[in-house]
Amino acid sequence: MAKENAMSAGTAAAETGRAQGSKRKLVGVVIGDKMDKTRVVVVTRRLAHAKYGKYMTRRAKYKAHDEKNEYRVGDRVEIVESRPLSREKRWRVERLLERPQEA
């Protein structure tokens, strides 16, 4: 029976197209830093409309964990999927990609 469960888990990973242990990574901009150890990151992507072919912009907001409170609004960061950390937090800020120049 345990062998069947292991086999079904392996096929589930094959169906999703991701190897076991691989995590999704997204690039976005921090738009909120008012919470303790949490950053709100907006991820923008462009895709073509299925029927008309016109390009559309789609945005999604993710709450990401920032242990040291080091990222600020405007920073471009990479976030990585993780275990559930709170009710809405399923992502972790992996690294800083770009910090805007201050005047």
C-alpha positions in Angstrom: 0.0 0.0 0.0 2.8 2.4 0.8 4.4 1.6 -2.5 1.1 2.6 -4.3 1.1 6.0 -2.5 4.7 6.6 -3.4 3.9 5.8 -7.0 0.8 8.1 -7.1 2.9 10.9 -5.6 5.5 10.5 -8.3 2.9 10.6 -11.1 1.3 13.7 -9.5 4.7 15.5 -9.8 5.0 14.4 -13.4 1.5 15.6 -14.2 2.2 19.1 -12.8 5.5 19.3 -14.8 7.6 20.1 -11.8 10.2 17.9 -10.2 9.8 17.2 -6.5 11.3 19.9 -4.4 11.4 22.6 -7.2 9.8 25.8 -6.1 8.2 28.5 -8.3 10.1 31.8 -8.5 8.6 35.1 -9.4 10.0 38.6 -9.9 8.0 41.6 -8.6 8.1 45.0 -7.0 7.5 45.7 -3.3 4.5 47.9 -2.9 3.8 47.5 0.9 6.2 47.3 3.9 4.0 48.3 6.8 3.6 44.9 8.3 6.3 43.3 10.5 8.4 40.7 8.6 5.9 40.8 5.6 6.2 42.5 2.3 3.4 42.9 -0.3 4.9 42.2 -3.8 3.1 42.9 -7.0 4.0 40.6 -9.9 3.1 42.0 -13.4 2.9 39.8 -16.5 1.9 40.4 -20.1 0.0 37.9 -22.1 -1.8 37.8 -25.4 -5.6 37.6 -25.5 -6.6 34.1 -26.7 -9.0 35.4 -29.4 -7.9 38.9 -30.3 -4.1 38.6 -29.8 -4.0 42.0 -28.0 -1.5 42.2 -25.2 -2.9 42.6 -21.7 -1.3 43.3 -18.4 -2.2 41.1 -15.5 -1.1 41.8 -11.9 -1.2 39.6 -8.8 -0.3 40.6 -5.3 1.6 38.2 -3.0 2.4 38.5 0.7 6.0 37.4 1.1 8.1 36.8 4.3 11.0 39.1 5.0 12.7 37.9 8.2 15.0 40.9 8.6 12.6 43.7 7.4 15.3 44.8 4.9 13.3 45.4 1.7 11.5 48.7 1.1 8.8 50.0 -1.2 10.0 50.2 -4.8 12.6 47.4 -4.5 12.6 44.8 -7.2 12.8 41.4 -5.6 12.6 37.7 -6.4 10.1 35.7 -4.3 10.1 31.9 -4.0 7.2 29.6 -3.1 7.3 28.2 0.5 5.3 26.3 3.1 2.3 28.2 4.5 3.7 30.8 7.0 0.4 32.4 7.9 -3.2 32.6 6.6 -2.2 34.4 3.5 1.6 34.2 3.4 2.9 31.4 1.1 6.0 33.1 -0.4 9.4 34.2 0.9 11.6 37.1 -0.4 14.6 35.3 -1.9 16.9 38.2 -2.9 17.1 41.9 -4.0 17.4 42.4 -7.7 17.3 46.2 -8.0 16.9 49.1 -5.6 15.7 52.4 -7.1 18.0 55.4 -6.9 17.1 58.0 -4.3 17.2 61.7 -5.1 
